[in-house]
């Protein structure tokens, strides 16, 4: 596939020579576009026997010792402790904490409950809102795995679906993890067969429903207390479903935004100007919440139905109705910058930074019918695979300009000696106070919480200037 990465910049103002170019090392499962982008800018892939590479890239996390060994002349592409926003349940906790401190500044996430720990509260709220829909997701899953939509709390239960669909299947020989007994006796369980799982739309949180646990739950309800009627074996989040999204061609969509963090101390954040518009492949229909192709925008799901129609580049989006018009509103980028800055500020005090780390994050944002952005989740290793023209348009420029930004902000001023990485974290001055947040994020206040587009400056040293797909600094 033909990629266009822009002008090669192998010399980078004399930092390296063509005879001795900078080196990069990739993990085995890294997409080929990453290698091609780096090589197009004059870099060479590390080989056995070479000296230490200037950049180490992998999809997974690094070890503490690898983080400690990183320095401004040998970068790694992840910060430690960013799971505070990249894991769904941690993101919920941090957004709540910041909302408690800063109030309505953090009103860009839907109401969310942690299941099973907040099941009782969720039951109360869902009964008070009988017309509301809720979307349930495993807290540690990705690519749309295990997601389903419900209209009432009871639908979380596997037993509810077994009863509604007449799919009971008796099984035995499994130990009841919720039993008060210490002996090794076995209890009978109700299990969902593969056919049953398909018929229920993969909605059960737990495949094995303990009869003994269910009796406990029934006794709790008789005693006028609330308890879940399924033994949860995995932490989930249940989030209010935004049922009035903006539409493109009658289909639901969201934005995959690419955010580059080059430093947490001081905080420096860059937002890539282009983005991936991820589309559902069936027309939006609230009358059929079980249709995943109508309600989920994950490309990994929708490409099975229409690989060419599930993604578009934001820069090449036409005039497909009100949704496209909302994406062209001049205040949207300002509001997206506000959302990104405040999200990252929620973990800024706890992420150690010795100058040898950076991270490319993927922010998934839904735009509702009024044009307001809602944060759905943050991805620590956004997919860089190429499945179609939209990926070629966005990701080739993204990777090339990311390298330009790293050279301009990290290598050009890198000291020759590394500084130790503190595993205890640090606290940027006043990062978690309203006054400090105002200084760190211009425009942050109860009345005006946006970062003005006019404050976004391009990095002077990068080769690409103000283009449709350029990196723009969001912080500071």
NORWO-V816196 format. One record per residue. RES is the residue in one small letter. SS is DSSP state (A for helix, B for strand, O for the rest). Layout:
RES|SS / RES|SS
This chain:
x|O / x|O / x|O / x|O / x|O / x|O / x|O / x|O / x|O / x|O / x|O / x|O / x|O / x|O / x|O / x|O / x|O / x|O / x|O / x|O / x|O / x|O / x|B / x|B / x|B / x|B / x|O / x|O / x|O / x|O / x|O / x|A / x|A / x|A / x|A / x|A / x|A / x|A / x|A / x|A / x|O / x|O / x|O / x|B / x|B / x|O / x|O / x|O / x|O / x|O / x|O / x|O / x|O / x|O / x|B / x|B / x|B / x|O / x|O / x|O / x|O / x|O / x|O / x|A / x|A / x|A / x|A / x|A / x|A / x|O / x|B / x|O / x|O / x|B / x|B / x|B / x|O / x|O / x|O / x|O / x|O / x|O / x|A / x|A / x|A / x|A / x|O / x|A / x|A / x|A / x|A / x|A / x|A / x|A / x|A / x|A / x|A / x|A / x|A / x|A / x|A / x|A / x|A / x|A / x|A / x|A / x|O / x|O / x|O / x|O / x|O / x|B / x|B / x|B / x|B / x|O / x|O / x|O / x|A / x|A / x|A / x|A / x|A / x|A / x|A / x|A / x|A / x|A / x|O / x|O / x|O / x|O / x|O / x|B / x|B / x|B / x|B / x|B / x|O / x|O / x|O / x|O / x|O / x|O / x|O / x|O / x|O / x|B / x|B / x|B / x|O / x|O / x|A / x|A / x|A / x|A / x|O / x|A / x|A / x|A / x|A / x|A / x|A / x|A / x|A / x|O / x|O / x|O / x|O / x|B / x|B / x|B / x|B / x|B / x|O / x|O / x|O / x|O / x|O / x|O / x|O / x|O / x|O / x|O / x|O / x|O / x|B / x|B / x|B / x|B / x|B / x|O / x|O / x|A / x|A / x|A / x|A / x|A / x|A / x|O / x|O / x|O / x|O / x|O / x|O / x|O / x|O / x|B / x|B / x|B / x|A / x|A / x|A / x|A / x|A / x|A / x|A / x|A / x|A / x|A / x|A / x|A / x|O / x|O / x|O / x|O / x|O / x|O / x|O / x|O / x|O / x|O / x|O / x|O / x|O / x|B / x|B / x|B / x|B / x|B / x|O / x|O / x|O / x|O / x|B / x|O / x|B / x|B / x|O / x|O / x|B / x|B / x|B / x|B / x|B / x|B / x|B / x|B / x|B / x|B / x|B / x|B / x|B / x|B / x|O / x|O / x|B / x|B / x|B / x|B / x|B / x|B / x|O / x|O / x|O / x|B / x|B / x|B / x|B / x|O / x|O / x|O / x|O / x|O / x|O / x|O / x|O / x|O / x|O / x|O / x|O / x|A / x|A / x|A / x|A / x|O / x|O / x|O / x|A / x|A / x|A / x|A / x|A / x|A / x|A / x|A / x|O / x|O / x|O / x|O / x|B / x|B / x|B / x|A / x|A / x|A / x|O / x|O / x|O / x|O / x|O / x|A / x|A / x|A / x|A / x|A / x|A / x|O / x|O / x|O / x|O / x|A / x|A / x|A / x|A / x|A / x|A / x|A / x|A / x|A / x|A / x|A / x|A / x|A / x|A / x|O / x|O / x|A / x|A / x|A / x|O / x|O / x|O / x|O / x|O / x|O / x|B / x|O / x|B / x|B / x|B / x|B / x|B / x|B / x|B / x|B / x|B / x|B / x|O / x|O / x|O / x|O / x|B / x|B / x|B / x|B / x|B / x|B / x|B / x|O / x|O / x|O / x|O / x|O / x|O / x|O / x|O / x|O / x|A / x|A / x|A / x|A / x|A / x|A / x|A / x|A / x|A / x|A / x|A / x|A / x|A / x|A / x|A / x|A / x|A / x|A / x|A / x|A / x|A / x|A / x|A / x|O / x|O / x|O / x|O / x|O / x|O / x|O / x|O / x|O / x|O / x|O / x|O / x|O / x|O / x|O / x|O / x|O / x|O / x|O / x|O / x|O / x|O / x|A / x|A / x|A / x|A / x|A / x|A / x|A / x|O / x|O / x|O / x|O / x|O / x|O / x|O / x|O / x|O / x|O / x|O / x|O / x|A / x|A / x|A / x|O / x|O / x|O / x|O / x|O / x|O / x|O / x|O / x|O / x|O / x|O / x|O / x|O / x|O / x|O / x|B / x|B / x|B / x|B / x|B / x|O
